[in-house]
Amino acid sequence: MKARLERLRALLGWPGLLGLVLLVGGLAADALVRQPLANRLAALDQRAGQAERDARRPAVAMATELGRFYKHFQREEDINDWLAVLYHAAEESGVELGVADYRLVAHPVLALASYEITVPLTGQYGTLRAFAETLLNNIPVASVDALRFARKRVGAGQVEAEMRLTIYVPRK
């Protein structure tokens, strides 16, 4: 082996031998370093492409869900119809309504507007709770945001209450 290296050195000289060593080292580096890194990069590119495709799928599903959400608020009834339901439910349940405060709020992000209604109520405690439940059952686009009860005396049969209610409608 030593004799072969001596002959190769004599044939190529020191510069040629150094070039041969560098060539073999470069091929080894390509096989041991660059090629595995290229394979890893290709695998990461494939995973990134799959992640991008997966990310698009939930956006479509989310748009479908959002469409279903807004469809819930598309009703034949308008705010006047819902207010009639509110007053009718109060009359049917024996709850006295005071003068209500109405406020229209247009939500900048949502395609909905809301009527925030604050109304004083008077009646029996159970009747007031049943009235709130009836409202939620009969007005599917409403939420009772607050219901505050107060009695003048401990033994009093009548309860004064204040209800804060929101009715959501499509924004025009």
ChimeraX commands (.cxc) that place a marker at each C-alpha (Angstrom):
marker #1 position 0.00,0.00,0.00 radius 0.5
marker #1 position 2.84,2.36,0.86 radius 0.5
marker #1 position 4.49,1.65,-2.45 radius 0.5
marker #1 position 1.31,2.50,-4.34 radius 0.5
marker #1 position 1.00,5.83,-2.52 radius 0.5
marker #1 position 4.64,6.62,-3.37 radius 0.5
marker #1 position 4.04,5.83,-7.05 radius 0.5
marker #1 position 0.84,7.92,-7.04 radius 0.5
marker #1 position 2.72,10.82,-5.40 radius 0.5
marker #1 position 5.49,10.55,-7.93 radius 0.5
marker #1 position 2.98,10.43,-10.80 radius 0.5
marker #1 position 0.74,13.28,-9.59 radius 0.5
marker #1 position 3.06,15.28,-7.43 radius 0.5
marker #1 position 2.09,16.89,-4.18 radius 0.5
marker #1 position -0.44,19.23,-5.78 radius 0.5
marker #1 position -2.16,16.36,-7.65 radius 0.5
marker #1 position -2.25,14.19,-4.55 radius 0.5
marker #1 position -3.73,17.05,-2.55 radius 0.5
marker #1 position -6.37,17.53,-5.29 radius 0.5
marker #1 position -7.21,13.82,-5.19 radius 0.5
marker #1 position -7.64,13.94,-1.38 radius 0.5
marker #1 position -9.88,17.00,-1.69 radius 0.5
marker #1 position -11.95,15.29,-4.40 radius 0.5
marker #1 position -12.48,12.18,-2.27 radius 0.5
marker #1 position -13.27,14.37,0.78 radius 0.5
marker #1 position -15.81,16.36,-1.24 radius 0.5
marker #1 position -17.55,13.22,-2.44 radius 0.5
marker #1 position -17.66,11.90,1.13 radius 0.5
marker #1 position -19.05,15.22,2.40 radius 0.5
marker #1 position -21.72,15.14,-0.33 radius 0.5
marker #1 position -22.75,11.61,0.60 radius 0.5
marker #1 position -22.61,12.14,4.38 radius 0.5
marker #1 position -23.79,15.75,4.82 radius 0.5
marker #1 position -25.38,17.44,1.81 radius 0.5
marker #1 position -27.54,14.54,0.61 radius 0.5
marker #1 position -29.18,13.86,4.04 radius 0.5
marker #1 position -29.83,17.61,4.41 radius 0.5
marker #1 position -31.41,17.75,0.94 radius 0.5
marker #1 position -33.62,14.79,1.85 radius 0.5
marker #1 position -34.65,16.49,5.10 radius 0.5
marker #1 position -35.43,19.72,3.25 radius 0.5
marker #1 position -37.62,17.84,0.77 radius 0.5
marker #1 position -39.50,16.17,3.66 radius 0.5
marker #1 position -40.03,19.54,5.36 radius 0.5
marker #1 position -41.30,21.07,2.10 radius 0.5
marker #1 position -43.78,18.21,1.79 radius 0.5
marker #1 position -44.97,18.70,5.40 radius 0.5
marker #1 position -45.33,22.45,4.85 radius 0.5
marker #1 position -47.45,21.85,1.76 radius 0.5
marker #1 position -49.66,19.43,3.68 radius 0.5
marker #1 position -49.99,21.90,6.57 radius 0.5
marker #1 position -51.05,24.63,4.12 radius 0.5
marker #1 position -53.70,22.34,2.62 radius 0.5
marker #1 position -54.88,21.39,6.12 radius 0.5
marker #1 position -55.04,25.07,7.12 radius 0.5
marker #1 position -57.34,25.84,4.18 radius 0.5
marker #1 position -59.80,23.10,5.12 radius 0.5
marker #1 position -60.76,24.57,8.54 radius 0.5
marker #1 position -61.22,28.00,6.94 radius 0.5
marker #1 position -63.83,26.52,4.62 radius 0.5
marker #1 position -65.48,24.69,7.53 radius 0.5
marker #1 position -65.37,27.86,9.61 radius 0.5
marker #1 position -67.03,29.85,6.80 radius 0.5
marker #1 position -69.74,27.20,6.61 radius 0.5
marker #1 position -70.28,27.37,10.38 radius 0.5
marker #1 position -70.38,31.17,10.27 radius 0.5
marker #1 position -72.98,30.99,7.49 radius 0.5
marker #1 position -75.11,28.66,9.63 radius 0.5
marker #1 position -74.70,31.01,12.59 radius 0.5
marker #1 position -75.94,34.04,10.62 radius 0.5
marker #1 position -78.76,32.00,9.07 radius 0.5
marker #1 position -80.14,31.48,12.60 radius 0.5
marker #1 position -80.84,35.24,12.74 radius 0.5
marker #1 position -82.53,35.40,9.32 radius 0.5
marker #1 position -86.16,35.43,10.43 radius 0.5
marker #1 position -89.40,36.61,8.93 radius 0.5
marker #1 position -90.06,38.56,12.12 radius 0.5
marker #1 position -88.57,42.00,12.59 radius 0.5
marker #1 position -87.96,43.92,15.81 radius 0.5
marker #1 position -91.60,45.07,15.98 radius 0.5
marker #1 position -92.79,41.46,15.90 radius 0.5
marker #1 position -90.35,40.51,18.67 radius 0.5
marker #1 position -91.52,43.43,20.80 radius 0.5
marker #1 position -95.12,42.30,20.31 radius 0.5
marker #1 position -94.07,38.85,21.57 radius 0.5
marker #1 position -92.45,40.50,24.61 radius 0.5
marker #1 position -95.56,42.53,25.47 radius 0.5
marker #1 position -97.89,39.60,24.82 radius 0.5
marker #1 position -95.80,37.32,27.09 radius 0.5
marker #1 position -95.93,39.95,29.85 radius 0.5
marker #1 position -99.69,40.28,29.52 radius 0.5
marker #1 position -100.22,36.50,29.49 radius 0.5
marker #1 position -98.04,35.92,32.55 radius 0.5
marker #1 position -99.41,38.84,34.59 radius 0.5
marker #1 position -96.14,40.77,34.67 radius 0.5
marker #1 position -96.40,44.55,34.64 radius 0.5
marker #1 position -93.94,46.23,32.31 radius 0.5
marker #1 position -92.60,49.71,33.03 radius 0.5
marker #1 position -91.30,52.15,30.45 radius 0.5
marker #1 position -88.52,50.39,28.57 radius 0.5
marker #1 position -85.26,51.90,27.37 radius 0.5
marker #1 position -84.24,50.77,23.86 radius 0.5
marker #1 position -80.85,51.13,22.26 radius 0.5
marker #1 position -79.81,49.97,18.78 radius 0.5
marker #1 position -76.19,48.80,18.54 radius 0.5
marker #1 position -74.55,48.02,15.19 radius 0.5
marker #1 position -71.63,45.67,15.72 radius 0.5
marker #1 position -68.70,46.64,13.46 radius 0.5
marker #1 position -67.38,43.10,13.02 radius 0.5
marker #1 position -70.60,41.09,13.01 radius 0.5
marker #1 position -73.28,41.21,10.35 radius 0.5
marker #1 position -75.74,41.69,13.20 radius 0.5
marker #1 position -77.29,44.59,15.03 radius 0.5
marker #1 position -78.74,44.29,18.49 radius 0.5
marker #1 position -81.52,46.01,20.32 radius 0.5
marker #1 position -80.53,46.31,23.95 radius 0.5
marker #1 position -83.69,46.68,25.98 radius 0.5
marker #1 position -83.85,47.53,29.68 radius 0.5
marker #1 position -87.32,47.20,31.16 radius 0.5
marker #1 position -88.60,47.46,34.75 radius 0.5
marker #1 position -90.94,44.63,35.75 radius 0.5
marker #1 position -93.34,44.05,38.63 radius 0.5
marker #1 position -94.89,40.73,39.62 radius 0.5
marker #1 position -94.48,37.59,41.71 radius 0.5
marker #1 position -90.97,36.13,41.77 radius 0.5
marker #1 position -92.03,32.86,40.09 radius 0.5
marker #1 position -94.05,34.76,37.51 radius 0.5
marker #1 position -91.07,36.95,36.63 radius 0.5
marker #1 position -88.83,33.93,36.18 radius 0.5
marker #1 position -91.45,32.18,34.06 radius 0.5
marker #1 position -91.79,35.36,31.97 radius 0.5
marker #1 position -88.01,35.39,31.31 radius 0.5
marker #1 position -88.13,31.71,30.33 radius 0.5
marker #1 position -91.10,32.32,28.02 radius 0.5
marker #1 position -89.23,35.15,26.32 radius 0.5
marker #1 position -86.22,32.96,25.64 radius 0.5
marker #1 position -88.44,30.17,24.29 radius 0.5
marker #1 position -90.52,32.48,22.08 radius 0.5
marker #1 position -87.78,34.81,20.85 radius 0.5
marker #1 position -84.96,32.54,19.63 radius 0.5
marker #1 position -82.76,35.52,18.73 radius 0.5
marker #1 position -82.82,37.02,22.23 radius 0.5
marker #1 position -80.67,36.75,25.30 radius 0.5
marker #1 position -81.47,37.80,28.85 radius 0.5
marker #1 position -78.29,39.58,29.87 radius 0.5
marker #1 position -79.29,40.57,33.39 radius 0.5
marker #1 position -82.26,40.11,35.68 radius 0.5
marker #1 position -82.19,41.98,38.98 radius 0.5
marker #1 position -84.84,41.41,41.68 radius 0.5
marker #1 position -85.72,43.64,44.65 radius 0.5
marker #1 position -88.45,43.42,47.33 radius 0.5
marker #1 position -89.56,46.41,49.31 radius 0.5
marker #1 position -90.12,44.25,52.43 radius 0.5
marker #1 position -89.31,40.66,53.31 radius 0.5
marker #1 position -92.92,39.48,53.30 radius 0.5
marker #1 position -94.01,41.44,50.22 radius 0.5
marker #1 position -95.61,39.32,47.51 radius 0.5
marker #1 position -94.72,41.68,44.67 radius 0.5
marker #1 position -91.17,41.86,43.42 radius 0.5
marker #1 position -89.74,44.72,41.45 radius 0.5
marker #1 position -87.22,43.66,38.87 radius 0.5
marker #1 position -85.20,45.04,36.03 radius 0.5
marker #1 position -84.47,42.93,32.97 radius 0.5
marker #1 position -81.76,43.67,30.45 radius 0.5
marker #1 position -82.55,41.81,27.25 radius 0.5
marker #1 position -80.85,41.81,23.83 radius 0.5
marker #1 position -82.59,40.96,20.57 radius 0.5
marker #1 position -80.25,40.27,17.65 radius 0.5
marker #1 position -81.29,41.07,14.08 radius 0.5
marker #1 position -79.41,41.05,10.75 radius 0.5
marker #1 position -77.70,44.37,10.08 radius 0.5
marker #1 position -79.10,46.28,7.12 radius 0.5
marker link #1:1,2 radius 0.2
marker link #1:2,3 radius 0.2
marker link #1:3,4 radius 0.2
marker link #1:4,5 radius 0.2
marker link #1:5,6 radius 0.2
marker link #1:6,7 radius 0.2
marker link #1:7,8 radius 0.2
marker link #1:8,9 radius 0.2
marker link #1:9,10 radius 0.2
marker link #1:10,11 radius 0.2
marker link #1:11,12 radius 0.2
marker link #1:12,13 radius 0.2
marker link #1:13,14 radius 0.2
marker link #1:14,15 radius 0.2
marker link #1:15,16 radius 0.2
marker link #1:16,17 radius 0.2
marker link #1:17,18 radius 0.2
marker link #1:18,19 radius 0.2
marker link #1:19,20 radius 0.2
marker link #1:20,21 radius 0.2
marker link #1:21,22 radius 0.2
marker link #1:22,23 radius 0.2
marker link #1:23,24 radius 0.2
marker link #1:24,25 radius 0.2
marker link #1:25,26 radius 0.2
marker link #1:26,27 radius 0.2
marker link #1:27,28 radius 0.2
marker link #1:28,29 radius 0.2
marker link #1:29,30 radius 0.2
marker link #1:30,31 radius 0.2
marker link #1:31,32 radius 0.2
marker link #1:32,33 radius 0.2
marker link #1:33,34 radius 0.2
marker link #1:34,35 radius 0.2
marker link #1:35,36 radius 0.2
marker link #1:36,37 radius 0.2
marker link #1:37,38 radius 0.2
marker link #1:38,39 radius 0.2
marker link #1:39,40 radius 0.2
marker link #1:40,41 radius 0.2
marker link #1:41,42 radius 0.2
marker link #1:42,43 radius 0.2
marker link #1:43,44 radius 0.2
marker link #1:44,45 radius 0.2
marker link #1:45,46 radius 0.2
marker link #1:46,47 radius 0.2
marker link #1:47,48 radius 0.2
marker link #1:48,49 radius 0.2
marker link #1:49,50 radius 0.2
marker link #1:50,51 radius 0.2
marker link #1:51,52 radius 0.2
marker link #1:52,53 radius 0.2
marker link #1:53,54 radius 0.2
marker link #1:54,55 radius 0.2
marker link #1:55,56 radius 0.2
marker link #1:56,57 radius 0.2
marker link #1:57,58 radius 0.2
marker link #1:58,59 radius 0.2
marker link #1:59,60 radius 0.2
marker link #1:60,61 radius 0.2
marker link #1:61,62 radius 0.2
marker link #1:62,63 radius 0.2
marker link #1:63,64 radius 0.2
marker link #1:64,65 radius 0.2
marker link #1:65,66 radius 0.2
marker link #1:66,67 radius 0.2
marker link #1:67,68 radius 0.2
marker link #1:68,69 radius 0.2
marker link #1:69,70 radius 0.2
marker link #1:70,71 radius 0.2
marker link #1:71,72 radius 0.2
marker link #1:72,73 radius 0.2
marker link #1:73,74 radius 0.2
marker link #1:74,75 radius 0.2
marker link #1:75,76 radius 0.2
marker link #1:76,77 radius 0.2
marker link #1:77,78 radius 0.2
marker link #1:78,79 radius 0.2
marker link #1:79,80 radius 0.2
marker link #1:80,81 radius 0.2
marker link #1:81,82 radius 0.2
marker link #1:82,83 radius 0.2
marker link #1:83,84 radius 0.2
marker link #1:84,85 radius 0.2
marker link #1:85,86 radius 0.2
marker link #1:86,87 radius 0.2
marker link #1:87,88 radius 0.2
marker link #1:88,89 radius 0.2
marker link #1:89,90 radius 0.2
marker link #1:90,91 radius 0.2
marker link #1:91,92 radius 0.2
marker link #1:92,93 radius 0.2
marker link #1:93,94 radius 0.2
marker link #1:94,95 radius 0.2
marker link #1:95,96 radius 0.2
marker link #1:96,97 radius 0.2
marker link #1:97,98 radius 0.2
marker link #1:98,99 radius 0.2
marker link #1:99,100 radius 0.2
marker link #1:100,101 radius 0.2
marker link #1:101,102 radius 0.2
marker link #1:102,103 radius 0.2
marker link #1:103,104 radius 0.2
marker link #1:104,105 radius 0.2
marker link #1:105,106 radius 0.2
marker link #1:106,107 radius 0.2
marker link #1:107,108 radius 0.2
marker link #1:108,109 radius 0.2
marker link #1:109,110 radius 0.2
marker link #1:110,111 radius 0.2
marker link #1:111,112 radius 0.2
marker link #1:112,113 radius 0.2
marker link #1:113,114 radius 0.2
marker link #1:114,115 radius 0.2
marker link #1:115,116 radius 0.2
marker link #1:116,117 radius 0.2
marker link #1:117,118 radius 0.2
marker link #1:118,119 radius 0.2
marker link #1:119,120 radius 0.2
marker link #1:120,121 radius 0.2
marker link #1:121,122 radius 0.2
marker link #1:122,123 radius 0.2
marker link #1:123,124 radius 0.2
marker link #1:124,125 radius 0.2
marker link #1:125,126 radius 0.2
marker link #1:126,127 radius 0.2
marker link #1:127,128 radius 0.2
marker link #1:128,129 radius 0.2
marker link #1:129,130 radius 0.2
marker link #1:130,131 radius 0.2
marker link #1:131,132 radius 0.2
marker link #1:132,133 radius 0.2
marker link #1:133,134 radius 0.2
marker link #1:134,135 radius 0.2
marker link #1:135,136 radius 0.2
marker link #1:136,137 radius 0.2
marker link #1:137,138 radius 0.2
marker link #1:138,139 radius 0.2
marker link #1:139,140 radius 0.2
marker link #1:140,141 radius 0.2
marker link #1:141,142 radius 0.2
marker link #1:142,143 radius 0.2
marker link #1:143,144 radius 0.2
marker link #1:144,145 radius 0.2
marker link #1:145,146 radius 0.2
marker link #1:146,147 radius 0.2
marker link #1:147,148 radius 0.2
marker link #1:148,149 radius 0.2
marker link #1:149,150 radius 0.2
marker link #1:150,151 radius 0.2
marker link #1:151,152 radius 0.2
marker link #1:152,153 radius 0.2
marker link #1:153,154 radius 0.2
marker link #1:154,155 radius 0.2
marker link #1:155,156 radius 0.2
marker link #1:156,157 radius 0.2
marker link #1:157,158 radius 0.2
marker link #1:158,159 radius 0.2
marker link #1:159,160 radius 0.2
marker link #1:160,161 radius 0.2
marker link #1:161,162 radius 0.2
marker link #1:162,163 radius 0.2
marker link #1:163,164 radius 0.2
marker link #1:164,165 radius 0.2
marker link #1:165,166 radius 0.2
marker link #1:166,167 radius 0.2
marker link #1:167,168 radius 0.2
marker link #1:168,169 radius 0.2
marker link #1:169,170 radius 0.2
marker link #1:170,171 radius 0.2
marker link #1:171,172 radius 0.2
view
